[in-house]
């Protein structure tokens, strides 16, 4: 499964690579990282919709995760990727806006990687 992780914090890449080292080594999961909404759209265009799951931070400079979500749901429909929004702010406004824009799930930071792994198992 190819997963696109979108977050403006560079250390997220190392964190995911550590937490999913076994799954990456077994080639069960393939992570691609983008550090802005704009970069995520560029990578998605080059991946030809290979991304099955997108994990996107909401609060990023430039294009926010919510703007990215709206763009993905409008432009990537066949097959639509699963989009999980990730934020340090678990407030109802972000949660409601994410759901209205078509987010499939909502996770709060710090991420519970056991919970995330269970959600990934449900997708496969």
VENDAHU-V931143 format. One record per pair of residues at least 24 apart in sequence whose C-alpha atoms are under 10 Angstrom apart, sorted by the first residue. I is the first residue (numbers start at 1). J is the second residue. D is the distance in Angstrom with one decimal. If there is no record, write none. Layout:
# VENDAHU-V931143
I&J&D / I&J&D
This chain:
# VENDAHU-V931143
1&27&8.5 / 1&28&6.3 / 1&29&4.9 / 1&30&6.0 / 1&31&8.4 / 1&50&8.6 / 1&51&7.6 / 1&52&6.4 / 1&53&7.9 / 1&120&9.1 / 1&123&9.2 / 1&124&7.8 / 2&27&9.8 / 2&28&8.8 / 2&29&6.0 / 2&30&4.6 / 2&31&5.9 / 2&32&7.4 / 2&47&9.8 / 2&49&9.7 / 2&50&6.5 / 2&51&5.0 / 2&52&5.7 / 2&53&6.8 / 2&54&8.8 / 3&29&7.2 / 3&30&6.1 / 3&31&4.9 / 3&32&6.1 / 3&33&8.4 / 3&50&8.7 / 3&51&5.6 / 3&52&6.2 / 3&53&4.9 / 3&54&5.7 / 3&55&7.4 / 3&81&9.5 / 3&82&9.6 / 3&83&9.9 / 3&120&9.8 / 4&30&8.5 / 4&31&5.9 / 4&32&4.8 / 4&33&5.7 / 4&34&7.3 / 4&40&7.7 / 4&43&8.7 / 4&44&8.4 / 4&50&9.5 / 4&51&6.3 / 4&52&8.2 / 4&53&6.4 / 4&54&4.8 / 4&55&6.3 / 4&56&8.1 / 4&81&9.9 / 4&83&9.5 / 5&31&7.1 / 5&32&6.2 / 5&33&4.9 / 5&34&6.2 / 5&35&8.3 / 5&36&9.9 / 5&40&8.3 / 5&51&10.0 / 5&53&8.5 / 5&54&5.9 / 5&55&4.8 / 5&56&6.0 / 5&57&8.3 / 5&84&9.7 / 5&86&9.9 / 6&32&8.7 / 6&33&6.0 / 6&34&4.8 / 6&35&5.6 / 6&36&6.4 / 6&37&6.9 / 6&38&9.8 / 6&39&8.5 / 6&40&6.5 / 6&41&10.0 / 6&54&7.5 / 6&55&6.1 / 6&56&4.6 / 6&57&6.1 / 6&58&9.1 / 6&60&9.2 / 6&65&8.1 / 6&68&9.6 / 6&85&9.5 / 6&86&9.2 / 7&33&7.9 / 7&34&6.6 / 7&35&5.0 / 7&36&6.3 / 7&37&8.2 / 7&40&9.4 / 7&55&8.4 / 7&56&6.2 / 7&57&5.2 / 7&58&8.2 / 7&59&8.5 / 7&60&7.1 / 7&61&9.9 / 7&64&9.9 / 7&65&8.6 / 7&86&8.9 / 7&87&9.7 / 8&33&9.9 / 8&34&7.8 / 8&35&4.4 / 8&36&5.6 / 8&37&8.7 / 8&56&9.6 / 8&57&7.8 / 8&58&9.7 / 8&59&8.4 / 8&60&5.9 / 8&61&7.5 / 8&62&10.0 / 9&34&9.7 / 9&35&6.9 / 9&36&9.2 / 9&57&9.4 / 9&60&8.9 / 10&34&9.1 / 10&35&6.9 / 16&113&8.9 / 19&113&7.3 / 19&114&9.3 / 19&117&9.6 / 20&113&8.9 / 20&117&8.6 / 23&117&9.9 / 28&124&9.9 / 29&120&9.5 / 35&60&8.7 / 35&61&9.7 / 36&60&6.8 / 36&61&7.4 / 36&62&7.4 / 36&63&7.0 / 36&64&8.1 / 36&65&8.5 / 36&68&9.2 / 37&61&8.6 / 37&62&7.4 / 37&63&5.1 / 37&64&6.5 / 37&65&6.5 / 37&66&9.3 / 37&67&7.9 / 37&68&5.7 / 37&69&9.1 / 37&71&9.7 / 38&62&7.9 / 38&63&6.5 / 38&64&9.3 / 38&67&10.0 / 38&68&7.9 / 39&63&9.7 / 40&68&8.1 / 40&72&9.8 / 41&68&7.7 / 41&71&8.5 / 41&72&8.0 / 44&72&9.1 / 44&76&9.2 / 45&76&9.7 / 48&76&9.6 / 49&76&7.4 / 49&77&9.4 / 49&78&8.2 / 49&79&7.6 / 49&80&8.2 / 49&81&7.7 / 50&79&9.3 / 50&81&8.6 / 51&79&9.7 / 51&80&9.2 / 51&81&6.4 / 51&82&8.6 / 51&83&9.9 / 52&79&8.6 / 52&80&7.9 / 52&81&4.9 / 52&82&6.2 / 52&83&8.6 / 52&123&9.0 / 52&124&9.8 / 53&80&9.2 / 53&81&5.4 / 53&82&4.7 / 53&83&5.8 / 53&84&7.6 / 53&104&9.8 / 53&120&8.8 / 53&123&8.8 / 54&81&6.8 / 54&82&6.2 / 54&83&4.7 / 54&84&6.2 / 54&85&8.2 / 54&103&9.9 / 54&104&9.9 / 55&82&8.6 / 55&83&6.0 / 55&84&4.9 / 55&85&5.9 / 55&86&6.6 / 55&105&9.4 / 55&106&9.3 / 55&107&9.1 / 56&83&7.4 / 56&84&6.4 / 56&85&5.0 / 56&86&5.6 / 56&87&8.3 / 56&106&9.6 / 56&107&9.6 / 57&84&8.8 / 57&85&5.9 / 57&86&4.6 / 57&87&5.5 / 57&88&8.5 / 57&106&10.0 / 57&107&9.3 / 57&108&9.4 / 57&109&9.4 / 58&85&6.5 / 58&86&6.2 / 58&87&5.6 / 58&88&8.6 / 58&89&8.9 / 58&94&8.2 / 58&98&9.0 / 59&86&8.9 / 59&87&7.0 / 59&88&8.5 / 59&89&9.0 / 59&94&10.0 / 60&87&10.0 / 65&98&9.1 / 66&94&8.5 / 66&97&7.8 / 66&98&6.6 / 66&101&7.6 / 66&102&9.9 / 66&103&9.1 / 67&98&9.9 / 67&101&9.0 / 68&101&10.0 / 69&98&7.8 / 69&101&6.8 / 69&102&7.5 / 69&103&7.1 / 70&98&8.9 / 70&100&9.5 / 70&101&5.8 / 70&102&7.6 / 70&103&9.0 / 71&101&9.4 / 72&101&9.7 / 72&102&9.4 / 72&103&10.0 / 73&101&7.5 / 73&102&6.7 / 73&103&8.5 / 74&101&9.5 / 74&102&9.7 / 82&123&8.9 / 86&110&9.2 / 86&111&8.1 / 87&111&9.0
